[in-house]
Amino acid sequence: AAKQEELARLRAEYEARRPELGGGFDWLLGPGLSPARLVPVATYRDCVPGLAARLAALGGELPAFYREARALSRRPAARRAACVTSPSSAPTPPPP
């Protein structure tokens, strides 16, 4: 019940602000709004700082970053999450 109330509040707030936002978030907050629709956005928001820190530590070198991402993908889910959600706990993954 609390989730549904929060979704209703979010829908109402978005509808009130929709004119100033130009409807730019209809894809996310329009019809069909559900917790499942919000998960990827929350995941992205949580992961960006750690991933950005890792890319910066690699001097912006995308090939090295992609190699590390592939190596990281082979770790257990909990370890992957810890590495990408906390810049300070993002050690260099082992080489492939």
Beta strands, then each sheet from edge to edge (+ up, - down):
end
